[in-house]
């Protein structure tokens, strides 16, 4: 099966109102599905730089707005339109949990949600698995 271009993104979370919340973005085209900030890695960049660029383009958050756990990553692999897709995610916390998001034109809505609500909105099993992975990692960081 043909491989699509690799993609990269950030699994953004914040600690707000006594809970851990995850950022999901709703696409403004196609099936209007919900996903994490991510996108294709450009030919001239490495996956980490692609993740930072895509997160900024999707949310307006700069690298300095985030605590990025550079050593905490996961890879999600699935098939889209007959192509094998690989996405690398870095775990990242929004430093100021009240900082406003600047939604890109590629998205029509966003939500910060606790784990189970985020998984319900995610629709795809791969995304639910990534959210579960993030929760495990965050709980390890708190120990």
C-alpha positions as CSV (number, residue, x, y, z in Angstrom):
1,X,0.0,0.0,0.0
2,X,1.2,3.5,-0.8
3,X,2.4,5.7,2.0
4,X,1.2,9.3,2.3
5,X,3.5,12.1,3.5
6,X,4.3,11.8,7.2
7,X,2.3,14.1,9.5
8,X,3.1,15.6,12.9
9,X,1.3,17.4,15.6
10,X,0.9,18.2,19.3
11,X,-1.4,16.5,21.7
12,X,-2.3,19.7,23.7
13,X,-3.7,19.6,27.1
14,X,-4.3,22.1,29.9
15,X,-5.1,21.9,33.6
16,X,-8.3,23.9,34.0
17,X,-11.0,23.9,36.7
18,X,-9.4,21.0,38.5
19,X,-9.3,18.7,35.5
20,X,-7.1,17.8,32.5
21,X,-8.6,18.9,29.2
22,X,-7.5,18.1,25.7
23,X,-7.8,20.3,22.6
24,X,-9.8,19.0,19.7
25,X,-10.3,20.9,16.5
26,X,-13.2,20.4,14.1
27,X,-12.3,20.5,10.4
28,X,-14.3,23.0,8.2
29,X,-14.3,20.6,5.2
30,X,-15.1,17.0,4.4
31,X,-16.8,15.1,7.2
32,X,-16.1,17.9,9.6
33,X,-14.4,15.4,12.0
34,X,-12.6,16.3,15.2
35,X,-8.8,15.9,15.5
36,X,-5.7,17.2,17.2
37,X,-3.5,20.0,15.9
38,X,-1.5,18.2,13.1
39,X,-0.6,18.3,9.5
40,X,1.9,17.2,6.8
41,X,5.6,17.6,7.4
42,X,7.1,19.8,4.7
43,X,10.0,18.5,2.7
44,X,12.4,21.0,4.3
45,X,11.5,20.3,8.0
46,X,11.9,17.6,10.5
47,X,8.8,16.1,12.2
48,X,9.2,18.1,15.4
49,X,9.4,21.4,13.5
50,X,6.4,20.4,11.5
51,X,4.5,19.7,14.7
52,X,5.3,23.2,16.0
53,X,4.4,24.9,12.7
54,X,1.1,23.0,12.4
55,X,0.2,23.7,16.0
56,X,0.7,27.4,15.4
57,X,-1.2,27.4,12.1
58,X,-4.1,25.4,13.6
59,X,-4.3,27.2,17.0
60,X,-2.2,30.3,17.1
61,X,-0.1,28.9,20.0
62,X,3.6,29.5,19.7
63,X,6.3,27.2,21.0
64,X,6.8,29.6,23.9
65,X,3.2,29.2,24.9
66,X,3.6,25.4,25.5
67,X,5.5,23.1,27.7
68,X,6.5,20.5,25.1
69,X,7.6,17.2,26.5
70,X,10.1,16.5,23.7
71,X,10.9,13.0,25.0
72,X,7.2,11.9,25.2
73,X,5.9,11.0,21.8
74,X,3.6,8.5,20.2
75,X,2.9,7.4,16.7
76,X,-0.5,6.7,15.2
77,X,-0.8,4.8,12.0
78,X,-4.0,4.3,9.9
79,X,-5.3,4.2,6.4
80,X,-6.9,7.3,4.7
81,X,-8.2,7.3,1.2
82,X,-6.3,4.1,0.4
83,X,-2.9,5.4,1.7
84,X,-1.1,4.4,4.8
85,X,-0.7,7.5,7.1
86,X,1.7,8.0,10.0
87,X,1.3,10.8,12.5
88,X,3.9,11.6,15.2
89,X,2.5,13.4,18.3
90,X,4.4,15.2,21.0
91,X,2.7,15.8,24.4
92,X,2.4,19.5,25.2
93,X,0.8,21.5,28.0
94,X,-0.6,25.0,27.5
95,X,1.3,27.0,30.0
96,X,-1.5,29.6,30.6
97,X,-4.7,27.5,30.6
98,X,-6.8,30.6,30.0
99,X,-4.9,31.7,26.9
100,X,-7.3,32.2,23.9
101,X,-7.0,30.1,20.8
102,X,-6.9,31.6,17.3
103,X,-8.7,29.1,15.1
104,X,-7.4,28.6,11.6
105,X,-9.6,28.8,8.5
106,X,-9.1,25.0,8.2
107,X,-11.3,24.6,11.3
108,X,-14.7,25.7,12.3
109,X,-14.8,24.9,16.0
110,X,-12.7,23.8,18.9
111,X,-13.3,22.3,22.3
112,X,-11.2,21.7,25.4
113,X,-12.6,18.5,26.9
114,X,-11.8,16.0,29.7
115,X,-10.6,12.5,28.5
116,X,-13.9,10.7,28.1
117,X,-15.7,13.5,26.4
118,X,-12.8,14.0,24.1
119,X,-12.8,10.3,23.2
120,X,-16.5,10.5,22.5
121,X,-16.0,13.4,20.1
122,X,-13.0,11.8,18.5
123,X,-15.0,9.2,16.6
124,X,-11.9,7.3,15.4
125,X,-10.4,4.6,17.5
126,X,-6.8,5.8,16.6
127,X,-7.5,9.2,18.1
128,X,-9.2,7.7,21.2
129,X,-6.1,5.5,21.7
130,X,-3.8,8.6,21.5
131,X,-5.9,10.4,24.1
132,X,-5.7,7.4,26.4
133,X,-1.9,7.3,25.9
134,X,-1.7,11.1,26.8
135,X,-3.7,10.6,30.0
136,X,-1.3,7.8,31.1
137,X,1.7,10.0,30.4
138,X,0.3,13.0,32.3
139,X,-0.5,10.8,35.3
140,X,3.1,9.5,35.2
141,X,4.4,13.1,35.2
142,X,2.3,13.9,38.3
143,X,4.0,11.2,40.4
